Amino acid sequence: MIAIVGGGIAGLAAAYRLRERGHDVRVFEAGGPEALGGLARTYPTAGDDLEQFYHHLSKSEETIVELAEDLGVGDDLDWLVGKNAYYVDGVVHPMDAPWEILAFPHWSLYDKFRLGMLTLDVDVRGGVPSFDTYENLEDFERQSAVEFAREHTTENVYETFFDPLLEAKFGSRKGDVSAAWLLGRIKFRGERDLLRGEILGYFDGGFRTLLDALVDAVGRENIETNARVAELATEDGEVSEIMVVSEPGASDDGTEVEAGDGSAVAEANGGTSADGGGGERVEEVDDVVVAAMPNVLEDLSGYPCEIDFQGAVCAVVTMEESLTDTYWLNVADEAPFGALIEHTNFVPPERYGGDHLLYVASYVQSPDEWLWDATDAEIEERWLDGVADLFPAFDRGSVTDFRLARAPRAAPIYEQGYLDLVVPYDLDDEVAEGLYYAGMASRAQYPERSLNGGVVAGFEVADRIDGKRP
């Protein structure tokens, strides 16, 4: 039996490919059934389910699109226009069409030229255009994003554009971030419609459509929730056993989940689950795939990971009316959050019973920050006050719901030299034969983490396991 630790997108992708190739697989998810999908888990709405943490696909994310096709939900993937804008000095500036960028009042014509050339992968330093400078991201691994932005655009573009974005994303750690991450972020953003904006993918029915199809393909009988893998044993340099603790409580990412009757959960999932009273058992294994955060890998095997992670706090605000006409609004002005993402300016509100849905999000660099320990009510008050400060016409009375999700390890901090810190897919030499890693600290989640990266990581370890079988 191949044991997969973690029921997020990477673990489910690994299980799917291994099952497809005839292997006996079991997924162990420490959280309840609602934790399946990891950071792609969802809330119910008046219509389609909605992700607790905002998600969309770029045209460059090909593996997850291929997976959707294989699962029979490829036709449910819609390619929509995601409008972007930038809030500066009390004004929302659209930043999609060329004339909108040219009209941005805070940049000179030279500023716009330098930024435009960078987005087109053309290095114009020294006056001679180079079309291959940015081809290899690893060339910029050990340069800071701050230095890169200043050198490859202008000081004004850095101060008015890149610095606020880096501050919102990485806060006190922005000086540690590598230029490879920043350049990868620019290159990653995929296809744009010259007249309308960026083309992004979203499923009819939300990412729940993909997750449900993936769970069904793995087989609900092969997925055990409320089941934490607490110990890993080896024998003669090979993995041999795991201890599974049936312990309703906290999921792998630290999110609290409700303990319920195990038989009811098992029946709902068509598989097995922990009973309310807990318990532990030992399972013999041929291989183990850790598809969770690296702290889980370290607890099980002793393998250390030096990558630092940042947390995320993300609210879904349900409103009776729209706040803006923009999907993704970066905020340069002082605000208690990093970005406003109005989902129903991307996906029509009719899919959500006519409600307007707004993500308010911020990253957390340290558990000592106020945001991490604040109560939901305190965050709601401060964040809605912040929205009202930016948009004086905002009607607090139009807010009908405010739901908050927290993830203590939502994304790596892509510091300089990051590639030296990634965890190998195959940990044969480092720990024991038969141990694999497909979590967020894997190579597939570079230079930016994504659901596509999770699928790639899951497939990478599945291919390695399948390749060693006769």
Beta strands, then each sheet from edge to edge (+ up, - down):
strand 1: 2-5
strand 2: 25-28
strand 3: 42-43
strand 4: 50-51
strand 5: 57-58
strand 6: 77-82
strand 7: 84-88
strand 8: 91-94
strand 9: 192-193
strand 10: 197-203
strand 11: 223-224
strand 12: 227-235
strand 13: 238-246
strand 14: 280-284
strand 15: 287-290
strand 16: 309-319
strand 17: 328-331
strand 18: 339-342
strand 19: 356-364
strand 20: 399-412
strand 21: 435-437
sheet 1: 11+ 2+ 1+ 15+ 21+
sheet 2: 3+ 4-
sheet 3: 5+ 10- 6+
sheet 4: 5+ 10- 9+
sheet 5: 8+ 7- 17- 18+ 19- 16+ 20-
sheet 6: 12+ 13- 14+
end
